[in-house]
Amino acid sequence: MYLNGMGFRGIARVTEIDHTTIINWVKEAGESLSEEPQDSEIPKITEIDELQTFVGNKKNKL
């Protein structure tokens, strides 16, 4: 659930397990992972979407 973006307190409500217990489980799982990066292929072609943000008002485009 955590890897799918659900928060600790949300997981606690669904599972009825205290959120601190869930946090400790996630920490233990993270510590058990290897430090070596996985062999994964880096794509040679990537698509980047456009993003426009307005700061303050529409005249200040970033």
N, C-alpha and C positions, 0 to 999 in steps of 0.2 A: 504494500500500500504506500509506503514511504517513497519507494522508487517511482511510483506512478504519480507522485506529486501531492499526496494527501499529507496534511500536517499531523504532528504528534498528538495534539489534542483531539483532532478528528478521528484518528485511529483509536484513541482511547475511548471515545464515545461509542464507536462501532463495536469494538472488541470487549468493552467493559473491563479493560486492564488499565492500571494507572499509567499516565503519560511518562513518568520518570522511569518506569520499568521498560517501556518501549524505547525511550532514548538510550538507556543502557544496552538494550539488545542491538540497536543500530550501531552504537559505538563498538561493541564487541565484534559485530560482523565486519565493520570497517577495518578494525585492527587485524583481523584474521586474513585479510586480503594480502596478496603478495605485493611487494614494492616494485617488482619488475613490470614494465608496461606490456600489455598484450600485443602480440604481433597482429596488427591490423593494417589493411591496405589503405593508403591515403589516396583519395580520389584525385585524378588529374584534372577533372572538369567539375567545377562547383557553380551552383546558381545562388546568387545573392539577391534578395528582394530589396526593393526601394523602401526607404523609411524617411518620412518627413515629420519633424516635430516642431511645434510652435511654442516658443518661450515667451510668456507674457501676452503677446498678441500675434496676429498673423503677419505682421511686418518683420518680425524677428525669426526668419526661417533658419533652421539648422539642418 
